[in-house]
Amino acid sequence: MRLLFLTPQLPYPPHKGTALRNFNLIKNLAPHHETHLLSFVEEEGKLPEASPLHELCASIQTVLAPKRSLRQRLRALAFSTLPDIASRLPSALFADKLKALLERTQFDVLQVEGLEMAQYYLATSAKLPVIVLDEHNAEYLLQRRAFEVDSRAPRRWLGASYSLVQWLKLKNYERRACRRASAVIAVSEADRRALLQLDPGLDITVVPNGVDTEYFHCRPLVQDKDSTGSPTLAFTGTMDFRPNVDAMTWFCHEVLPPIRSQLPQIRLLIVGQSPAKAVRELASPAVTVTGPVEDIRPYLEKAAVYVVPMRMGGGVRLKVLEAMAGGIPVVSTRAGAEGIAVDDGENVLLADTAAEFAAKVVEVLTNVSLGRRLAAQGRKLAEAHHDWRLITPTLEELYARLKTKCAA
């Protein structure tokens, strides 16, 4: 088949969740299908010559991502009926390039990566190929959960108000975008159920997030100390992403102190690009905020426990799968492990309160056999259910079904 991917940022290098998913889908589809890419870029000339995308894609076109001022965002928040995500990447040039591609080439599938890209098929009356909307999150659910968490703390009521407005706007917009698509992809059964609440008649297939289990096979056995002799915890992610900021601020203020009362030498690594001010302020002798790194595996290798104290968000956490594939025991909230068929006490430890989370981390650090079992079983789960090579055929089956449906 001939596929055209629309992506909100270049899928390479795959340093954040959206790019990781998009790159691995393209990587595993391209050997069997003629794959084309139209993508936004943050800077002119951002596509490196050595990028594997050149080998994977039959053609690549890029458009400089538009910038929005705070004033523009506030005006849209106050006066537009559209959610913020619908105004994130408006570009007449992108629309023109898409129109030219569709006129010049007959594509079997238009693969739209993320709700922010839905504007490019919602705004046109032109004849389009089969549209597959890949919902990386049930976006309205993400904002609803952010509202529920932030509304509990008066100092965060401004953020809660923003999320409430976005939640209400997103319900209508996300419903319209899903209805206009030929089919929708959800990354978890939980997200699928959430999207069906918008419209029970939607055609939704679960294509979960995955992990390159060979790339992330960091070590054969669990280590309980880093090179300095101190037990180390790790968290990775894009550190201006609101759910990640909330996770780390909550963990450092509420969970880390009781852990340190029992294990004073404990260290935490917060690894990832674009740390927000609230994250940078967490840095201390016990907490390292790295900023962007080329490769997260050396940091995973140092970790005795990978922590996932997520309280908001949705989808399937790529970070959890990477830690499991890397052979690192995971302690997570239930929200953090959502969408992965984990078994509490077997391949992960789950905890939702600060006291329980701290106790579970200490338990792993002081019980070597438990840590090794969690690491081994987590790795087994990642290999059996979340290797990208096993996931992509589900997407190909969806394409085949939609092509047959169109031909009928």
CORTA-V155447 format. One line per field, one symbol per residue. ss: DSSP state (@ for helix, = for strand, . for the rest). psi: psi as a letter, one per 40 degrees, with the letter a starting at -180 (. if undefined). burial: # if it has 16 or more other ideal C-beta (glycine too) atoms within 10 Angstrom, else .. Layout:
BEGIN
ss->???
psi->???
burial->???
END
This chain:
BEGIN
ss->.======.........@@@@@@@@@@@@@@...========...........@@@@..======.....@@@@@@@@@@....@@@@....@@@@@@@@@@@@@....=====.@@@.@@@@.......======...@@@@@@@@@@@@...@@@@@@@@@@@@@@@@@@@@@@@@@@@..====..@@@@@@@@@@.....===....=....................=====.....@@@@@@@@@@@@@@@@@@@@@....=====.....@@@@...=..=====.....@@@@@@..====.........@@@@@@@@....===...........=...===...@@@@@@@@@@@@@.@@@@@@@@@@@@@@@@@@.=@@@@@@@@@@@@@@@@@@@@.
psi->ihihhhieihehigeidddddddddddeddeeihhihhiiidiifdhideheddddhdihiihhhiihidddddddddeieiiddeedfhhdddddddddddddhhidhhhhgideeddeddeieihiahhhhhgdigddddddddddddeehdeeddddddddddddddddddddddddidiihieiddddddddddheeihhhhgiiaigdddegdidihieiaeeehhhiihiiheehdddddddddddddddddddddgdeiihhhhiifhiddddeehidehhhdaiidhedddddehdhhigfheiaaahhddddddddefhihhiidddeiehgihhedeihhheiddddddddddddegdddddddddddddddddeehdddddddddddddddddddd.
burial->#.##########.#################..########.....##...#.#..##..#.##.#..........##.....#######.#..#..##..##....###############......####################.##........##.######.###.###.##..########.###.###.#...#.##########..#.#...###.#....#########.############..##.##...#..#######..##..#..#...#####.....##.###################################.######.#....#####..#..######.##....##########.###..###..##..#..##..#......
END
